[in-house]
Amino acid sequence: MAEWISVKDRLPEIDTHVLVYDEHMWWDYAIAKLDKDGCWMDEECCILCPSHWMPLPEPPKGEWQ
């Protein structure tokens, strides 16, 4: 499992979905991406202010049942 990365240390690639932690959100965690303007957006286009992020895991391998 990946380690949490502080947004102060490093940012993910632009438009790459990652797991973020934002203590100000209702549920603390979200899948989001950083846009070219430096804004963090979730799937519902809400602007987030995460303190940490980590890459998403690889999807399962093999055939779907």
PQR file of N, CA, C, O and H, with PARSE charges and radii, in Angstrom:
ATOM      1  N   MET A   1       0.841  -1.177   0.000 -0.4000 1.5000
ATOM      2  CA  MET A   1       0.000   0.000   0.000 -0.0000 2.0000
ATOM      3  C   MET A   1       0.886   1.242   0.000  0.5500 1.7000
ATOM      4  O   MET A   1       1.920   1.279   0.668 -0.5500 1.4000
ATOM      5  N   ALA A   2       0.483   2.225  -0.734 -0.4000 1.5000
ATOM      6  CA  ALA A   2       1.242   3.470  -0.831 -0.0000 2.0000
ATOM      7  C   ALA A   2       1.162   4.259   0.479  0.5500 1.7000
ATOM      8  O   ALA A   2       0.238   4.081   1.273 -0.5500 1.4000
ATOM      9  H   ALA A   2      -0.356   2.194  -1.277  0.4000 1.0000
ATOM     10  N   GLU A   3       2.117   5.105   0.678 -0.4000 1.5000
ATOM     11  CA  GLU A   3       2.140   5.990   1.845 -0.0000 2.0000
ATOM     12  C   GLU A   3       1.473   7.318   1.485  0.5500 1.7000
ATOM     13  O   GLU A   3       1.473   7.717   0.321 -0.5500 1.4000
ATOM     14  H   GLU A   3       2.867   5.250   0.033  0.4000 1.0000
ATOM     15  N   TRP A   4       0.913   7.995   2.470 -0.4000 1.5000
ATOM     16  CA  TRP A   4       0.358   9.325   2.245 -0.0000 2.0000
ATOM     17  C   TRP A   4       1.484  10.291   1.920  0.5500 1.7000
ATOM     18  O   TRP A   4       2.557  10.225   2.521 -0.5500 1.4000
ATOM     19  H   TRP A   4       0.913   7.671   3.416  0.4000 1.0000
ATOM     20  N   ILE A   5       1.245  11.187   0.971 -0.4000 1.5000
ATOM     21  CA  ILE A   5       2.223  12.193   0.542 -0.0000 2.0000
ATOM     22  C   ILE A   5       1.641  13.562   0.862  0.5500 1.7000
ATOM     23  O   ILE A   5       0.515  13.866   0.469 -0.5500 1.4000
ATOM     24  H   ILE A   5       0.374  11.240   0.482  0.4000 1.0000
ATOM     25  N   SER A   6       2.391  14.378   1.563 -0.4000 1.5000
ATOM     26  CA  SER A   6       1.941  15.727   1.879 -0.0000 2.0000
ATOM     27  C   SER A   6       1.936  16.572   0.607  0.5500 1.7000
ATOM     28  O   SER A   6       2.845  16.470  -0.217 -0.5500 1.4000
ATOM     29  H   SER A   6       3.306  14.131   1.882  0.4000 1.0000
ATOM     30  N   VAL A   7       0.900  17.412   0.450 -0.4000 1.5000
ATOM     31  CA  VAL A   7       0.867  18.306  -0.711 -0.0000 2.0000
ATOM     32  C   VAL A   7       1.986  19.344  -0.633  0.5500 1.7000
ATOM     33  O   VAL A   7       2.316  19.979  -1.635 -0.5500 1.4000
ATOM     34  H   VAL A   7       0.162  17.495   1.119  0.4000 1.0000
ATOM     35  N   LYS A   8       2.571  19.517   0.560 -0.4000 1.5000
ATOM     36  CA  LYS A   8       3.710  20.426   0.711 -0.0000 2.0000
ATOM     37  C   LYS A   8       4.984  19.807   0.151  0.5500 1.7000
ATOM     38  O   LYS A   8       5.898  20.525  -0.254 -0.5500 1.4000
ATOM     39  H   LYS A   8       2.303  19.001   1.374  0.4000 1.0000
ATOM     40  N   ASP A   9       5.047  18.475   0.125 -0.4000 1.5000
ATOM     41  CA  ASP A   9       6.246  17.780  -0.356 -0.0000 2.0000
ATOM     42  C   ASP A   9       6.227  17.538  -1.863  0.5500 1.7000
ATOM     43  O   ASP A   9       7.243  17.697  -2.541 -0.5500 1.4000
ATOM     44  H   ASP A   9       4.304  17.892   0.454  0.4000 1.0000
ATOM     45  N   ARG A  10       5.054  17.149  -2.381 -0.4000 1.5000
ATOM     46  CA  ARG A  10       4.966  16.790  -3.799 -0.0000 2.0000
ATOM     47  C   ARG A  10       3.503  16.747  -4.211  0.5500 1.7000
ATOM     48  O   ARG A  10       2.629  16.416  -3.409 -0.5500 1.4000
ATOM     49  H   ARG A  10       4.229  17.019  -1.831  0.4000 1.0000
ATOM     50  N   LEU A  11       3.247  17.083  -5.460 -0.4000 1.5000
ATOM     51  CA  LEU A  11       1.892  17.015  -6.015 -0.0000 2.0000
ATOM     52  C   LEU A  11       1.830  15.920  -7.067  0.5500 1.7000
ATOM     53  O   LEU A  11       2.845  15.591  -7.680 -0.5500 1.4000
ATOM     54  H   LEU A  11       3.957  17.352  -6.112  0.4000 1.0000
ATOM     55  N   PRO A  12       0.638  15.349  -7.284 -0.5600 1.5000
ATOM     56  CA  PRO A  12       0.504  14.338  -8.345  0.2800 2.0000
ATOM     57  C   PRO A  12       0.542  14.997  -9.722  0.5500 1.7000
ATOM     58  O   PRO A  12       0.492  16.221  -9.839 -0.5500 1.4000
ATOM     59  N   GLU A  13       0.630  14.175 -10.750 -0.4000 1.5000
ATOM     60  CA  GLU A  13       0.568  14.689 -12.109 -0.0000 2.0000
ATOM     61  C   GLU A  13      -0.807  15.305 -12.353  0.5500 1.7000
ATOM     62  O   GLU A  13      -1.807  14.849 -11.797 -0.5500 1.4000
ATOM     63  H   GLU A  13       0.671  13.180 -10.654  0.4000 1.0000
ATOM     64  N   ILE A  14      -0.852  16.331 -13.179 -0.4000 1.5000
ATOM     65  CA  ILE A  14      -2.099  17.010 -13.523 -0.0000 2.0000
ATOM     66  C   ILE A  14      -3.087  16.012 -14.132  0.5500 1.7000
ATOM     67  O   ILE A  14      -2.698  15.154 -14.925 -0.5500 1.4000
ATOM     68  H   ILE A  14      -0.040  16.701 -13.631  0.4000 1.0000
ATOM     69  N   ASP A  15      -4.350  16.125 -13.764 -0.4000 1.5000
ATOM     70  CA  ASP A  15      -5.462  15.307 -14.275 -0.0000 2.0000
ATOM     71  C   ASP A  15      -5.323  13.808 -13.996  0.5500 1.7000
ATOM     72  O   ASP A  15      -5.897  12.988 -14.711 -0.5500 1.4000
ATOM     73  H   ASP A  15      -4.666  16.822 -13.120  0.4000 1.0000
ATOM     74  N   THR A  16      -4.564  13.450 -12.962 -0.4000 1.5000
ATOM     75  CA  THR A  16      -4.440  12.057 -12.546 -0.0000 2.0000
ATOM     76  C   THR A  16      -5.262  11.865 -11.275  0.5500 1.7000
ATOM     77  O   THR A  16      -5.048  12.562 -10.284 -0.5500 1.4000
ATOM     78  H   THR A  16      -4.098  14.116 -12.380  0.4000 1.0000
ATOM     79  N   HIS A  17      -6.199  10.924 -11.304 -0.4000 1.5000
ATOM     80  CA  HIS A  17      -7.025  10.671 -10.122 -0.0000 2.0000
ATOM     81  C   HIS A  17      -6.191  10.026  -9.013  0.5500 1.7000
ATOM     82  O   HIS A  17      -5.428   9.089  -9.247 -0.5500 1.4000
ATOM     83  H   HIS A  17      -6.373  10.358 -12.109  0.4000 1.0000
ATOM     84  N   VAL A  18      -6.358  10.554  -7.808 -0.4000 1.5000
ATOM     85  CA  VAL A  18      -5.661  10.051  -6.631 -0.0000 2.0000
ATOM     86  C   VAL A  18      -6.631  10.064  -5.451  0.5500 1.7000
ATOM     87  O   VAL A  18      -7.694  10.680  -5.521 -0.5500 1.4000
ATOM     88  H   VAL A  18      -6.978  11.315  -7.618  0.4000 1.0000
ATOM     89  N   LEU A  19      -6.263   9.387  -4.379 -0.4000 1.5000
ATOM     90  CA  LEU A  19      -7.021   9.429  -3.137 -0.0000 2.0000
ATOM     91  C   LEU A  19      -6.491  10.604  -2.328  0.5500 1.7000
ATOM     92  O   LEU A  19      -5.281  10.724  -2.133 -0.5500 1.4000
ATOM     93  H   LEU A  19      -5.399   8.886  -4.323  0.4000 1.0000
ATOM     94  N   VAL A  20      -7.380  11.472  -1.856 -0.4000 1.5000
ATOM     95  CA  VAL A  20      -6.952  12.633  -1.075 -0.0000 2.0000
ATOM     96  C   VAL A  20      -7.582  12.600   0.317  0.5500 1.7000
ATOM     97  O   VAL A  20      -8.645  12.015   0.526 -0.5500 1.4000
ATOM     98  H   VAL A  20      -8.362  11.374  -2.014  0.4000 1.0000
ATOM     99  N   TYR A  21      -6.899  13.241   1.256 -0.4000 1.5000
ATOM    100  CA  TYR A  21      -7.404  13.413   2.609 -0.0000 2.0000
ATOM    101  C   TYR A  21      -7.593  14.908   2.851  0.5500 1.7000
ATOM    102  O   TYR A  21      -6.658  15.697   2.712 -0.5500 1.4000
ATOM    103  H   TYR A  21      -6.036  13.716   1.086  0.4000 1.0000
ATOM    104  N   ASP A  22      -8.808  15.280   3.211 -0.4000 1.5000
ATOM    105  CA  ASP A  22      -9.146  16.676   3.509 -0.0000 2.0000
ATOM    106  C   ASP A  22      -9.994  16.668   4.774  0.5500 1.7000
ATOM    107  O   ASP A  22     -11.169  16.303   4.733 -0.5500 1.4000
ATOM    108  H   ASP A  22      -9.567  14.640   3.323  0.4000 1.0000
ATOM    109  N   GLU A  23      -9.411  17.065   5.887 -0.4000 1.5000
ATOM    110  CA  GLU A  23     -10.113  16.982   7.168 -0.0000 2.0000
ATOM    111  C   GLU A  23     -11.337  17.890   7.239  0.5500 1.7000
ATOM    112  O   GLU A  23     -12.134  17.770   8.169 -0.5500 1.4000
ATOM    113  H   GLU A  23      -8.457  17.361   5.920  0.4000 1.0000
ATOM    114  N   HIS A  24     -11.500  18.784   6.289 -0.4000 1.5000
ATOM    115  CA  HIS A  24     -12.634  19.705   6.297 -0.0000 2.0000
ATOM    116  C   HIS A  24     -13.849  19.151   5.554  0.5500 1.7000
ATOM    117  O   HIS A  24     -14.931  19.735   5.605 -0.5500 1.4000
ATOM    118  H   HIS A  24     -10.852  18.882   5.533  0.4000 1.0000
ATOM    119  N   MET A  25     -13.669  18.031   4.869 -0.4000 1.5000
ATOM    120  CA  MET A  25     -14.800  17.398   4.180 -0.0000 2.0000
ATOM    121  C   MET A  25     -15.612  16.579   5.174  0.5500 1.7000
ATOM    122  O   MET A  25     -15.110  16.183   6.226 -0.5500 1.4000
ATOM    123  H   MET A  25     -12.790  17.556   4.828  0.4000 1.0000
ATOM    124  N   TRP A  26     -16.853  16.333   4.834 -0.4000 1.5000
ATOM    125  CA  TRP A  26     -17.741  15.541   5.675 -0.0000 2.0000
ATOM    126  C   TRP A  26     -17.184  14.143   5.911  0.5500 1.7000
ATOM    127  O   TRP A  26     -17.279  13.629   7.025 -0.5500 1.4000
ATOM    128  H   TRP A  26     -17.261  16.654   3.979  0.4000 1.0000
ATOM    129  N   TRP A  27     -16.598  13.509   4.876 -0.4000 1.5000
ATOM    130  CA  TRP A  27     -16.143  12.127   4.961 -0.0000 2.0000
ATOM    131  C   TRP A  27     -14.622  11.992   4.950  0.5500 1.7000
ATOM    132  O   TRP A  27     -14.129  10.864   4.935 -0.5500 1.4000
ATOM    133  H   TRP A  27     -16.521  13.927   3.970  0.4000 1.0000
ATOM    134  N   ASP A  28     -13.870  13.060   4.956 -0.4000 1.5000
ATOM    135  CA  ASP A  28     -12.403  13.120   5.051 -0.0000 2.0000
ATOM    136  C   ASP A  28     -11.651  12.659   3.805  0.5500 1.7000
ATOM    137  O   ASP A  28     -10.593  13.209   3.501 -0.5500 1.4000
ATOM    138  H   ASP A  28     -14.271  13.976   4.968  0.4000 1.0000
ATOM    139  N   TYR A  29     -12.165  11.659   3.068 -0.4000 1.5000
ATOM    140  CA  TYR A  29     -11.444  11.092   1.927 -0.0000 2.0000
ATOM    141  C   TYR A  29     -12.249  11.276   0.643  0.5500 1.7000
ATOM    142  O   TYR A  29     -13.479  11.298   0.666 -0.5500 1.4000
ATOM    143  H   TYR A  29     -13.025  11.212   3.316  0.4000 1.0000
ATOM    144  N   ALA A  30     -11.539  11.407  -0.473 -0.4000 1.5000
ATOM    145  CA  ALA A  30     -12.214  11.504  -1.767 -0.0000 2.0000
ATOM    146  C   ALA A  30     -11.240  11.094  -2.859  0.5500 1.7000
ATOM    147  O   ALA A  30     -10.025  11.106  -2.663 -0.5500 1.4000
ATOM    148  H   ALA A  30     -10.539  11.389  -0.491  0.4000 1.0000
ATOM    149  N   ILE A  31     -11.786  10.734  -4.006 -0.4000 1.5000
ATOM    150  CA  ILE A  31     -10.971  10.557  -5.199 -0.0000 2.0000
ATOM    151  C   ILE A  31     -11.048  11.882  -5.936  0.5500 1.7000
ATOM    152  O   ILE A  31     -12.137  12.385  -6.215 -0.5500 1.4000
ATOM    153  H   ILE A  31     -12.773  10.725  -4.165  0.4000 1.0000
ATOM    154  N   ALA A  32      -9.898  12.441  -6.249 -0.4000 1.5000
ATOM    155  CA  ALA A  32      -9.854  13.760  -6.854 -0.0000 2.0000
ATOM    156  C   ALA A  32      -8.672  13.862  -7.803  0.5500 1.7000
ATOM    157  O   ALA A  32      -7.837  12.962  -7.887 -0.5500 1.4000
ATOM    158  H   ALA A  32      -9.014  12.032  -6.023  0.4000 1.0000
ATOM    159  N   LYS A  33      -8.625  14.980  -8.514 -0.4000 1.5000
ATOM    160  CA  LYS A  33      -7.482  15.251  -9.376 -0.0000 2.0000
ATOM    161  C   LYS A  33      -7.139  16.727  -9.285  0.5500 1.7000
ATOM    162  O   LYS A  33      -7.982  17.561  -8.954 -0.5500 1.4000
ATOM    163  H   LYS A  33      -9.303  15.712  -8.445  0.4000 1.0000
ATOM    164  N   LEU A  34      -5.904  17.029  -9.582 -0.4000 1.5000
ATOM    165  CA  LEU A  34      -5.400  18.394  -9.595 -0.0000 2.0000
ATOM    166  C   LEU A  34      -5.477  18.885 -11.035  0.5500 1.7000
ATOM    167  O   LEU A  34      -4.931  18.247 -11.934 -0.5500 1.4000
ATOM    168  H   LEU A  34      -5.219  16.352  -9.852  0.4000 1.0000
ATOM    169  N   ASP A  35      -6.155  20.021 -11.266 -0.4000 1.5000
ATOM    170  CA  ASP A  35      -6.263  20.509 -12.639 -0.0000 2.0000
ATOM    171  C   ASP A  35      -5.088  21.423 -12.982  0.5500 1.7000
ATOM    172  O   ASP A  35      -4.253  21.727 -12.129 -0.5500 1.4000
ATOM    173  H   ASP A  35      -6.599  20.539 -10.535  0.4000 1.0000
ATOM    174  N   LYS A  36      -5.038  21.853 -14.230 -0.4000 1.5000
ATOM    175  CA  LYS A  36      -3.904  22.654 -14.714 -0.0000 2.0000
ATOM    176  C   LYS A  36      -3.807  24.015 -14.032  0.5500 1.7000
ATOM    177  O   LYS A  36      -2.758  24.657 -14.073 -0.5500 1.4000
ATOM    178  H   LYS A  36      -5.716  21.606 -14.923  0.4000 1.0000
ATOM    179  N   ASP A  37      -4.907  24.461 -13.399 -0.4000 1.5000
ATOM    180  CA  ASP A  37      -4.902  25.734 -12.690 -0.0000 2.0000
ATOM    181  C   ASP A  37      -4.529  25.590 -11.219  0.5500 1.7000
ATOM    182  O   ASP A  37      -4.509  26.574 -10.480 -0.5500 1.4000
ATOM    183  H   ASP A  37      -5.760  23.939 -13.366  0.4000 1.0000
ATOM    184  N   GLY A  38      -4.229  24.350 -10.793 -0.4000 1.5000
ATOM    185  CA  GLY A  38      -3.851  24.111  -9.407 -0.0000 2.0000
ATOM    186  C   GLY A  38      -5.013  23.890  -8.468  0.5500 1.7000
ATOM    187  O   GLY A  38      -4.833  23.932  -7.252 -0.5500 1.4000
ATOM    188  H   GLY A  38      -4.245  23.551 -11.394  0.4000 1.0000
ATOM    189  N   CYS A  39      -6.224  23.650  -9.005 -0.4000 1.5000
ATOM    190  CA  CYS A  39      -7.402  23.393  -8.178 -0.0000 2.0000
ATOM    191  C   CYS A  39      -7.623  21.891  -8.047  0.5500 1.7000
ATOM    192  O   CYS A  39      -7.516  21.153  -9.027 -0.5500 1.4000
ATOM    193  H   CYS A  39      -6.370  23.616  -9.994  0.4000 1.0000
ATOM    194  N   TRP A  40      -7.927  21.447  -6.846 -0.4000 1.5000
ATOM    195  CA  TRP A  40      -8.290  20.055  -6.591 -0.0000 2.0000
ATOM    196  C   TRP A  40      -9.781  19.914  -6.792  0.5500 1.7000
ATOM    197  O   TRP A  40     -10.559  20.662  -6.200 -0.5500 1.4000
ATOM    198  H   TRP A  40      -8.013  22.046  -6.050  0.4000 1.0000
ATOM    199  N   MET A  41     -10.196  18.957  -7.624 -0.4000 1.5000
ATOM    200  CA  MET A  41     -11.608  18.744  -7.916 -0.0000 2.0000
ATOM    201  C   MET A  41     -11.957  17.273  -7.732  0.5500 1.7000
ATOM    202  O   MET A  41     -11.197  16.392  -8.134 -0.5500 1.4000
ATOM    203  H   MET A  41      -9.564  18.349  -8.104  0.4000 1.0000
ATOM    204  N   ASP A  42     -13.127  17.010  -7.114 -0.4000 1.5000
ATOM    205  CA  ASP A  42     -13.606  15.636  -7.028 -0.0000 2.0000
ATOM    206  C   ASP A  42     -14.528  15.352  -8.209  0.5500 1.7000
ATOM    207  O   ASP A  42     -14.658  16.192  -9.100 -0.5500 1.4000
ATOM    208  H   ASP A  42     -13.744  17.726  -6.787  0.4000 1.0000
ATOM    209  N   GLU A  43     -15.168  14.190  -8.232 -0.4000 1.5000
ATOM    210  CA  GLU A  43     -16.025  13.804  -9.352 -0.0000 2.0000
ATOM    211  C   GLU A  43     -17.242  14.713  -9.509  0.5500 1.7000
ATOM    212  O   GLU A  43     -17.805  14.807 -10.600 -0.5500 1.4000
ATOM    213  H   GLU A  43     -15.062  13.508  -7.508  0.4000 1.0000
ATOM    214  N   GLU A  44     -17.647  15.374  -8.448 -0.4000 1.5000
ATOM    215  CA  GLU A  44     -18.802  16.270  -8.504 -0.0000 2.0000
ATOM    216  C   GLU A  44     -18.380  17.720  -8.700  0.5500 1.7000
ATOM    217  O   GLU A  44     -19.183  18.638  -8.531 -0.5500 1.4000
ATOM    218  H   GLU A  44     -17.189  15.298  -7.562  0.4000 1.0000
ATOM    219  N   CYS A  45     -17.116  17.919  -9.056 -0.4000 1.5000
ATOM    220  CA  CYS A  45     -16.544  19.250  -9.305 -0.0000 2.0000
ATOM    221  C   CYS A  45     -16.535  20.140  -8.072  0.5500 1.7000
ATOM    222  O   CYS A  45     -16.580  21.364  -8.188 -0.5500 1.4000
ATOM    223  H   CYS A  45     -16.464  17.174  -9.192  0.4000 1.0000
ATOM    224  N   CYS A  46     -16.477  19.537  -6.901 -0.4000 1.5000
ATOM    225  CA  CYS A  46     -16.319  20.307  -5.674 -0.0000 2.0000
ATOM    226  C   CYS A  46     -14.840  20.617  -5.496  0.5500 1.7000
ATOM    227  O   CYS A  46     -13.987  19.759  -5.721 -0.5500 1.4000
ATOM    228  H   CYS A  46     -16.441  18.542  -6.807  0.4000 1.0000
ATOM    229  N   ILE A  47     -14.544  21.826  -5.097 -0.4000 1.5000
ATOM    230  CA  ILE A  47     -13.155  22.195  -4.865 -0.0000 2.0000
ATOM    231  C   ILE A  47     -12.756  21.702  -3.479  0.5500 1.7000
ATOM    232  O   ILE A  47     -13.452  21.956  -2.496 -0.5500 1.4000
ATOM    233  H   ILE A  47     -15.237  22.523  -4.914  0.4000 1.0000
ATOM    234  N   LEU A  48     -11.645  21.003  -3.412 -0.4000 1.5000
ATOM    235  CA  LEU A  48     -11.148  20.430  -2.170 -0.0000 2.0000
ATOM    236  C   LEU A  48      -9.860  21.120  -1.761  0.5500 1.7000
ATOM    237  O   LEU A  48      -9.232  21.821  -2.555 -0.5500 1.4000
ATOM    238  H   LEU A  48     -11.080  20.796  -4.211  0.4000 1.0000
ATOM    239  N   CYS A  49      -9.480  20.912  -0.522 -0.4000 1.5000
ATOM    240  CA  CYS A  49      -8.231  21.476  -0.010 -0.0000 2.0000
ATOM    241  C   CYS A  49      -7.513  20.386   0.788  0.5500 1.7000
ATOM    242  O   CYS A  49      -7.410  20.480   2.011 -0.5500 1.4000
ATOM    243  H   CYS A  49      -9.989  20.343   0.123  0.4000 1.0000
ATOM    244  N   PRO A  50      -7.013  19.347   0.096 -0.5600 1.5000
ATOM    245  CA  PRO A  50      -6.404  18.233   0.816  0.2800 2.0000
ATOM    246  C   PRO A  50      -5.047  18.587   1.402  0.5500 1.7000
ATOM    247  O   PRO A  50      -4.329  19.448   0.894 -0.5500 1.4000
ATOM    248  N   SER A  51      -4.724  17.903   2.473 -0.4000 1.5000
ATOM    249  CA  SER A  51      -3.396  18.043   3.074 -0.0000 2.0000
ATOM    250  C   SER A  51      -2.467  16.937   2.577  0.5500 1.7000
ATOM    251  O   SER A  51      -1.249  17.108   2.551 -0.5500 1.4000
ATOM    252  H   SER A  51      -5.307  17.203   2.886  0.4000 1.0000
ATOM    253  N   HIS A  52      -3.061  15.783   2.176 -0.4000 1.5000
ATOM    254  CA  HIS A  52      -2.277  14.619   1.756 -0.0000 2.0000
ATOM    255  C   HIS A  52      -2.983  13.904   0.607  0.5500 1.7000
ATOM    256  O   HIS A  52      -4.190  14.047   0.410 -0.5500 1.4000
ATOM    257  H   HIS A  52      -4.051  15.645   2.197  0.4000 1.0000
ATOM    258  N   TRP A  53      -2.203  13.135  -0.142 -0.4000 1.5000
ATOM    259  CA  TRP A  53      -2.748  12.341  -1.242 -0.0000 2.0000
ATOM    260  C   TRP A  53      -1.931  11.065  -1.374  0.5500 1.7000
ATOM    261  O   TRP A  53      -0.835  10.957  -0.824 -0.5500 1.4000
ATOM    262  H   TRP A  53      -1.223  13.019   0.018  0.4000 1.0000
ATOM    263  N   MET A  54      -2.476  10.098  -2.110 -0.4000 1.5000
ATOM    264  CA  MET A  54      -1.732   8.878  -2.446 -0.0000 2.0000
ATOM    265  C   MET A  54      -2.282   8.331  -3.762  0.5500 1.7000
ATOM    266  O   MET A  54      -3.449   8.544  -4.091 -0.5500 1.4000
ATOM    267  H   MET A  54      -3.367  10.185  -2.556  0.4000 1.0000
ATOM    268  N   PRO A  55      -1.431   7.623  -4.513 -0.5600 1.5000
ATOM    269  CA  PRO A  55      -1.914   7.031  -5.764  0.2800 2.0000
ATOM    270  C   PRO A  55      -3.007   6.010  -5.489  0.5500 1.7000
ATOM    271  O   PRO A  55      -3.036   5.378  -4.433 -0.5500 1.4000
ATOM    272  N   LEU A  56      -3.900   5.860  -6.449 -0.4000 1.5000
ATOM    273  CA  LEU A  56      -4.917   4.822  -6.350 -0.0000 2.0000
ATOM    274  C   LEU A  56      -4.265   3.462  -6.614  0.5500 1.7000
ATOM    275  O   LEU A  56      -3.287   3.384  -7.357 -0.5500 1.4000
ATOM    276  H   LEU A  56      -3.877   6.373  -7.307  0.4000 1.0000
ATOM    277  N   PRO A  57      -4.789   2.400  -6.018 -0.5600 1.5000
ATOM    278  CA  PRO A  57      -4.231   1.064  -6.283  0.2800 2.0000
ATOM    279  C   PRO A  57      -4.545   0.631  -7.712  0.5500 1.7000
ATOM    280  O   PRO A  57      -5.448   1.170  -8.352 -0.5500 1.4000
ATOM    281  N   GLU A  58      -3.802  -0.332  -8.193 -0.4000 1.5000
ATOM    282  CA  GLU A  58      -4.073  -0.914  -9.503 -0.0000 2.0000
ATOM    283  C   GLU A  58      -5.400  -1.656  -9.443  0.5500 1.7000
ATOM    284  O   GLU A  58      -5.740  -2.213  -8.399 -0.5500 1.4000
ATOM    285  H   GLU A  58      -3.069  -0.770  -7.673  0.4000 1.0000
ATOM    286  N   PRO A  59      -6.165  -1.678 -10.544 -0.5600 1.5000
ATOM    287  CA  PRO A  59      -7.415  -2.435 -10.540  0.2800 2.0000
ATOM    288  C   PRO A  59      -7.135  -3.940 -10.484  0.5500 1.7000
ATOM    289  O   PRO A  59      -6.015  -4.366 -10.766 -0.5500 1.4000
ATOM    290  N   PRO A  60      -8.132  -4.743 -10.126 -0.5600 1.5000
ATOM    291  CA  PRO A  60      -7.943  -6.187 -10.054  0.2800 2.0000
ATOM    292  C   PRO A  60      -7.547  -6.745 -11.425  0.5500 1.7000
ATOM    293  O   PRO A  60      -7.950  -6.226 -12.466 -0.5500 1.4000
ATOM    294  N   LYS A  61      -6.765  -7.791 -11.396 -0.4000 1.5000
ATOM    295  CA  LYS A  61      -6.354  -8.441 -12.637 -0.0000 2.0000
ATOM    296  C   LYS A  61      -7.262  -9.649 -12.902  0.5500 1.7000
ATOM    297  O   LYS A  61      -7.862 -10.199 -11.978 -0.5500 1.4000
ATOM    298  H   LYS A  61      -6.438  -8.212 -10.551  0.4000 1.0000
ATOM    299  N   GLY A  62      -7.351 -10.042 -14.143 -0.4000 1.5000
ATOM    300  CA  GLY A  62      -8.163 -11.205 -14.492 -0.0000 2.0000
ATOM    301  C   GLY A  62      -9.482 -10.786 -15.104  0.5500 1.7000
ATOM    302  O   GLY A  62      -9.751  -9.601 -15.302 -0.5500 1.4000
ATOM    303  H   GLY A  62      -6.864  -9.595 -14.894  0.4000 1.0000
ATOM    304  N   GLU A  63     -10.288 -11.770 -15.396 -0.4000 1.5000
ATOM    305  CA  GLU A  63     -11.571 -11.530 -16.031 -0.0000 2.0000
ATOM    306  C   GLU A  63     -12.636 -11.192 -14.997  0.5500 1.7000
ATOM    307  O   GLU A  63     -12.596 -11.652 -13.856 -0.5500 1.4000
ATOM    308  H   GLU A  63     -10.070 -12.733 -15.236  0.4000 1.0000
ATOM    309  N   TRP A  64     -13.590 -10.374 -15.435 -0.4000 1.5000
ATOM    310  CA  TRP A  64     -14.742 -10.074 -14.584 -0.0000 2.0000
ATOM    311  C   TRP A  64     -15.671 -11.276 -14.583  0.5500 1.7000
ATOM    312  O   TRP A  64     -15.807 -11.958 -15.598 -0.5500 1.4000
ATOM    313  H   TRP A  64     -13.622 -10.000 -16.362  0.4000 1.0000
ATOM    314  N   GLN A  65     -16.285 -11.529 -13.495 -0.4000 1.5000
ATOM    315  CA  GLN A  65     -17.166 -12.689 -13.376 -0.0000 2.0000
ATOM    316  C   GLN A  65     -18.579 -12.343 -13.721  0.5500 1.7000
ATOM    317  O   GLN A  65     -19.456 -13.206 -13.674 -0.5500 1.4000
ATOM    318  H   GLN A  65     -16.174 -10.976 -12.670  0.4000 1.0000
TER
END
